[in-house]
Amino acid sequence: MMPVPEVSPVLLPLPPTPTTPPWSMLEAAVVRGKTRLIACKNIQPLKLLQPAAPGSFCHVVLSSYGGGLVAGDVIRLRVAVQAGAQLVLSTQASTRVFRSIDGAVAEQHTVGEVGNDALAVVFPDPVVPQAGSRYRQTQAWQLQPTALLLLVDWFHSGRMDQGERFAYTSLHSELRVRVGGRLVLLDIFGFQPEENIAASPANFAGYQSFFSVYLVGNPVDARFQVLAEVLARQKMPGGTGPHFRLSSQEVVVSVARARENVWVLRAAAHSRMALQPLCEALLAALASEDLLGYNPLGRKM
């Protein structure tokens, strides 16, 4: 009987498996009494810059290759602020979103964790969606019970200096903040100018720049109380008289304590310069000795 030859098994190629998209990341921790970056990785189109910062906090500036986001660009950033650390995130300039030719969307996603007694300040320049652009951003922050977060979200109607107003195709923004695993803040905004009348009083009327501030922290924290008091002082005086016309105001501001540990400020202005006093008030508070002890955006403002 002839021996049966051994047959090697046929190895078929494995089906492709989804790969986890790459994320930029940074981590800040207290080292010898000062906050320092202990980990940092940036993936195009994002660039992470670290200017010198006096005092004990760490300052990271977000930038991008090409000076903006083109259709299809996706920025993914993970942020970790260890217990007791102080981190400031800002941008090098306004985030310009360029025209989408093929319907692709420019995206920016941020996931952050802030440890106990840590402070995270997110203070970017405005997003400027240009004509025909599509933009989507999401932010998800997880705070420990005694952490403190001050976050600014700011966008223009377009290239205002060129007379461009709500010529973009779509804008979408989501913000979620959890404290100790519990959702305490959810803010979702979306607008498509082609489907809405931007100049309608029900939408934006004549306003072109939109500025939101979110403060989340422990109500008994002295730092939280200082910032909450600054926000509360920004409430518009009066506004109920017979001669008061909302549309005639250069800037309108609303301030609310949404929860015991959450304050929200919203402002709409005819120009960026009209929001300057509001920005300066916030930055002056951050420069106090109870917080950063220095204005990290002083040279820009």
C-alpha positions in Angstrom: 0.0 0.0 0.0 1.4 3.3 -1.1 1.9 5.9 1.7 -0.4 8.9 1.5 1.6 12.0 1.0 1.2 14.8 3.6 -0.7 17.8 2.3 0.1 21.2 3.7 -2.9 23.2 4.7 -3.9 26.1 2.5 -3.5 29.3 4.5 -6.2 31.7 3.3 -5.6 35.4 4.0 -7.3 36.6 7.2 -10.1 39.2 6.7 -8.9 42.7 7.4 -9.5 43.9 10.9 -10.5 47.4 11.8 -7.6 49.4 13.1 -7.8 51.9 15.9 -7.3 55.4 14.4 -4.2 57.1 15.8 -4.6 59.7 18.5 -2.4 62.6 19.4 -1.9 62.8 23.2 -0.5 64.8 26.0 -0.2 64.2 29.7 0.7 66.7 32.4 1.8 66.0 35.9 3.4 67.8 38.9 7.2 67.3 38.8 9.2 68.9 41.6 6.4 71.4 42.4 5.7 72.4 38.8 3.4 71.0 36.1 5.3 69.5 33.2 4.4 67.4 30.2 5.5 63.9 30.9 4.1 62.5 27.6 3.4 64.1 24.2 2.7 62.9 20.8 1.2 64.8 17.8 -0.1 63.3 14.6 -0.7 65.3 11.5 -2.4 67.6 10.9 -2.1 68.6 14.6 1.0 70.2 16.0 1.5 70.5 19.8 3.7 73.5 20.9 4.9 74.2 24.4 5.9 77.8 25.0 7.7 78.7 28.2 5.2 79.3 31.1 6.1 81.2 34.3 4.8 79.8 37.5 3.7 76.3 38.1 1.3 75.6 35.2 2.0 74.0 31.8 0.9 75.7 28.6 0.3 73.7 25.4 -0.7 75.4 22.1 -2.6 73.6 19.4 -1.6 74.3 15.8 -2.0 72.7 12.4 0.0 72.2 9.3 -1.3 74.6 6.6 -2.9 77.0 9.0 -6.3 75.3 9.1 -8.4 72.2 8.4 -9.2 70.9 5.0 -12.1 68.6 4.2 -11.2 65.1 5.4 -8.8 66.2 8.1 -9.4 64.5 11.4 -7.7 65.6 14.6 -8.0 63.3 17.6 -6.5 64.4 20.9 -6.3 62.7 24.3 -5.5 64.9 27.3 -4.6 63.7 30.8 -4.1 66.1 33.7 -2.9 64.3 36.7 -3.9 65.2 40.3 -2.8 68.6 41.4 -1.5 69.7 37.9 -2.4 72.9 36.0 -2.8 72.8 32.2 -3.7 75.5 29.8 -4.7 74.6 26.2 -4.9 77.3 23.6 -4.5 77.7 19.9 -1.9 79.5 17.8 -4.6 81.3 15.8 -8.2 80.9 14.7 -9.1 77.5 13.4 -9.9 78.1 9.8 -12.0 75.4 8.1 -11.6 75.4 4.4 -14.2 74.6 1.7 -15.3 71.0 1.2 -15.2 70.1 -2.4 -16.5 66.5 -2.3 -18.7 66.6 0.8 -16.0 65.5 3.2 -16.1 66.8 6.7 -13.2 68.3 8.8 -13.3 66.9 12.3 -11.8 67.6 15.7 -12.3 65.3 18.6 -10.9 65.8 22.2 -11.1 63.4 25.1 -9.8 64.6 28.5 -9.3 63.4 32.0 -8.7 65.8 34.9 -7.5 64.4 38.3 -8.4 65.6 41.8 -7.4 69.1 42.6 -6.1 69.6 39.0 -7.0 72.6 36.8 -7.6 72.4 33.1 -8.2 75.6 31.1 -9.2 75.3 27.5 -9.2 78.8 25.8 -8.9 78.5 22.0 -9.3 81.2 19.4 -12.5 81.0 17.4 -13.4 78.4 14.8 -13.9 80.1 11.4 -15.9 78.0 9.0 -15.3 79.3 5.5 -17.8 79.3 2.6 -18.8 75.7 1.6 -17.0 74.1 4.6 -18.2 71.2 6.7 -17.0 71.0 10.3 -17.7 68.7 13.3 -16.2 68.7 16.7 -16.7 66.7 19.9 -15.3 67.0 23.4 -15.7 64.6 26.2 -14.2 65.4 29.6 -14.0 63.2 32.7 -13.4 65.0 36.0 -12.6 63.7 39.4 -14.7 65.1 42.2 -12.3 67.9 43.1 -11.1 68.8 39.6 -11.7 72.1 38.0 -12.4 72.8 34.3 -12.8 76.1 32.5 -13.6 75.6 28.8 -14.3 78.1 26.1 -16.0 77.3 22.8 -16.0 80.1 20.2 -16.9 80.4 16.5 -17.5 83.1 13.9 -20.1 83.2 11.2 -17.2 83.1 8.6 -14.5 85.4 7.4 -16.1 88.5 8.8 -13.4 90.8 7.6 -14.3 89.8 4.0 -18.0 90.1 4.5 -18.6 86.3 4.6 -21.5 85.4 6.9 -23.0 81.9 7.4 -21.8 80.7 4.0 -20.6 77.4 5.3 -22.5 74.2 4.7 -22.6 72.7 8.2 -21.3 73.1 11.7 -21.8 70.7 14.5 -20.4 70.8 18.1 -20.9 68.4 21.0 -19.6 68.8 24.6 -20.0 66.2 27.4 -18.6 66.6 30.9 -18.7 64.0 33.6 -17.8 64.3 37.2 -17.0 61.1 39.0 -18.6 59.2 36.1 -21.8 61.2 36.3 -22.9 63.3 33.3 -23.3 66.9 34.5 -23.1 68.8 31.2 -24.3 68.0 27.7 -24.4 70.7 25.1 -25.0 70.0 21.4 -25.2 72.6 18.7 -25.7 72.2 15.0 -26.5 74.6 12.2 -26.9 74.3 8.4 -27.4 77.8 6.8 -29.0 76.4 3.7 -31.9 75.0 5.8 -32.3 77.9 8.1 -32.4 81.7 8.0 -29.3 82.8 9.9 -30.4 86.4 10.1 -33.7 85.5 11.7 -34.3 86.8 15.2 -35.0 83.2 16.2 -31.4 82.3 15.1 -28.6 84.8 15.1 -30.2 88.1 14.1 -27.2 90.4 13.2 -24.6 88.7 15.4 -21.5 87.2 14.0 -19.3 85.9 16.8 -20.5 83.4 19.4 -18.7 82.7 22.6 -19.5 80.1 25.3 -17.8 79.5 28.6 -18.3 76.4 30.7 -17.2 76.1 34.3 -17.3 72.8 36.1 -15.9 72.1 39.5 -16.4 71.5 43.2 -18.7 74.3 44.6 -16.6 74.5 47.8 -13.4 75.0 45.9 -12.2 78.6 46.3 -10.9 78.5 42.7 -14.4 77.6 41.4 -16.0 80.4 43.5 -13.6 83.0 42.1 -14.4 82.0 38.5 -18.1 81.7 39.2 -18.2 85.2 40.6 -16.4 86.6 37.5 -19.0 84.9 35.3 -21.9 86.1 37.4 -20.6 89.7 37.0 -20.9 89.5 33.2 -24.7 89.5 33.3 -26.2 92.3 31.3 -27.6 95.1 33.5 -31.2 96.1 32.9 -32.5 94.9 29.5 -36.2 95.2 30.5 -36.9 98.9 29.9 -39.2 100.1 27.1 -36.3 101.5 25.0 -34.1 98.4 25.2 -33.6 96.8 21.8 -31.6 93.5 21.9 -30.5 93.7 18.3 -29.0 97.1 18.9 -26.5 95.8 21.5 -23.0 95.3 20.4 -22.8 92.2 22.6 -25.4 90.3 24.5 -24.5 88.0 27.4 -26.5 85.4 29.4 -25.2 83.7 32.5 -26.7 80.7 34.3 -25.8 78.4 37.1 -27.0 75.2 35.4 -26.2 73.0 38.4 -24.6 73.4 41.8 -21.2 72.6 40.1 -21.8 74.0 36.6 -21.9 77.6 35.3 -22.6 78.4 31.7 -22.0 81.8 30.0 -23.1 82.5 26.4 -22.3 85.7 24.4 -23.1 86.9 20.9 -21.4 89.9 19.4 -21.3 91.9 16.2 -17.5 91.7 16.2 -14.6 89.9 17.8 -13.4 93.1 19.4 -16.7 93.4 21.2 -15.9 90.3 23.2 -12.5 91.6 24.2 -13.6 92.9 27.7 -15.2 89.5 28.4 -12.0 87.7 27.5 -9.9 90.1 29.5 -12.1 89.6 32.6 -11.7 85.8 32.4 -8.0 86.0 31.9 -7.5 88.5 34.7 -9.2 86.0 37.0 -7.0 83.2 35.8 -4.0 85.4 36.5 -4.8 85.7 40.2 -2.6 84.0 42.7 -5.4 81.6 43.6 -5.3 80.1 40.1 -2.5 80.4 37.5 -0.8 83.5 38.8 -0.1 84.6 35.2 -2.1 85.5 32.1 -1.1 82.8 29.6 -2.7 84.7 26.7 -1.5 88.2 27.7 0.7 88.6 24.6 -2.1 87.7 22.2 -4.9 89.8 23.8 
